[in-house]
Amino acid sequence: MQRRDLRLLEHMEEYCDDIASAIEQFGREYDCFCTNHAFQYTAAFCILQIGELAAKLSPELREVSEAEMSWRQIKGMRNIVVHDYGNVDPEIIWSVITEDIPRLKSFCIKLLNENNL
């Protein structure tokens, strides 16, 4: 695996950790998320950054891992956050940060461990 891809995965894992920290700080309840703009902005920023990093992964890595991780959906979510944030259903963002982000973190850790990082 290319060193650049490993660095990108490390950064993605860090943003996943930032989202987990925000959930711990602000609360694990959807209602807390809906009423706290700082929580929403933190989540949106991390999702945006993860999408940016995913777009920079090598085509080879994206291709071999597409069955495990939908890079296209990750980049698509980034585009929604950037270009249409005011119209994004908070329930979708909540689902991303509570379901998809933990899965992405596990995936990143797996690849990093396989490459002794």
C-alpha positions in Angstrom: 0.0 0.0 0.0 1.3 3.5 -0.8 2.6 5.5 2.0 0.4 8.4 1.0 -2.7 6.2 1.4 -1.6 5.2 4.8 -1.2 8.8 5.9 -4.7 9.6 4.5 -6.2 6.7 6.4 -4.4 7.9 9.6 -6.0 11.3 9.2 -9.4 9.8 8.5 -9.1 7.8 11.7 -8.3 11.0 13.6 -11.5 12.7 12.3 -13.4 9.6 13.3 -12.0 10.0 16.8 -13.0 13.7 16.8 -16.6 12.7 16.0 -16.5 10.1 18.8 -15.2 12.8 21.2 -18.0 15.1 20.1 -20.6 12.5 20.8 -19.1 11.9 24.3 -18.9 15.6 25.0 -22.3 16.7 23.7 -24.3 13.5 24.3 -25.4 10.3 22.7 -28.9 11.4 22.1 -30.3 12.5 18.8 -32.2 15.3 20.5 -28.9 16.7 21.8 -27.5 16.7 18.3 -30.6 18.4 16.9 -30.5 21.3 19.4 -26.8 21.9 19.5 -25.3 23.8 16.6 -21.7 23.3 17.8 -22.3 19.5 17.8 -23.8 19.7 14.2 -20.9 21.9 12.9 -18.3 19.6 14.4 -19.9 16.6 12.8 -20.2 18.4 9.5 -16.6 19.6 9.5 -15.3 16.1 10.2 -17.5 14.5 7.5 -16.3 17.2 5.1 -12.6 16.5 5.9 -13.1 12.7 5.7 -14.7 13.2 2.2 -11.7 15.3 1.1 -9.3 12.7 2.3 -11.2 9.9 0.6 -11.0 11.7 -2.7 -7.2 11.7 -2.4 -6.9 8.0 -1.9 -5.2 6.2 -4.8 -7.5 4.6 -7.3 -5.9 1.3 -6.5 -6.9 1.4 -2.9 -10.4 2.6 -3.6 -10.9 -0.2 -6.1 -9.6 -3.1 -4.0 -11.6 -1.9 -0.9 -14.8 -0.8 -2.6 -16.6 -3.9 -1.3 -15.8 -3.0 2.3 -16.0 0.8 2.1 -18.2 2.9 -0.3 -15.7 5.7 -1.1 -18.2 7.1 -3.6 -20.8 7.6 -0.9 -18.3 9.1 1.5 -17.3 11.7 -1.2 -21.0 12.2 -2.0 -21.8 13.0 1.6 -18.9 15.5 1.7 -20.5 17.2 -1.4 -23.9 17.4 0.3 -22.4 18.9 3.5 -20.4 21.4 1.5 -23.0 22.5 -1.1 -26.3 21.9 0.5 -25.7 21.8 4.3 -28.8 23.9 5.2 -31.0 21.3 3.6 -29.5 18.2 5.0 -31.8 16.2 7.2 -30.1 16.1 10.7 -31.2 12.5 11.0 -29.0 11.6 8.0 -25.9 13.2 9.6 -26.8 11.5 12.9 -26.9 8.2 11.1 -23.6 8.9 9.5 -21.8 9.8 12.7 -23.3 7.0 14.8 -23.3 4.1 12.3 -21.0 4.8 9.3 -18.2 6.6 11.1 -17.5 3.8 13.6 -17.4 1.4 10.6 -14.9 3.7 8.8 -12.7 3.9 11.8 -12.6 0.1 12.1 -11.7 -0.2 8.5 -8.9 2.4 8.8 -7.5 0.7 11.9 -7.6 -2.7 10.1 -5.6 -1.4 7.1 -3.2 0.5 9.3 -2.6 -2.6 11.4 -2.1 -4.7 8.3 0.7 -2.3 7.3 2.3 -2.2 10.8 1.1 1.3 11.7 
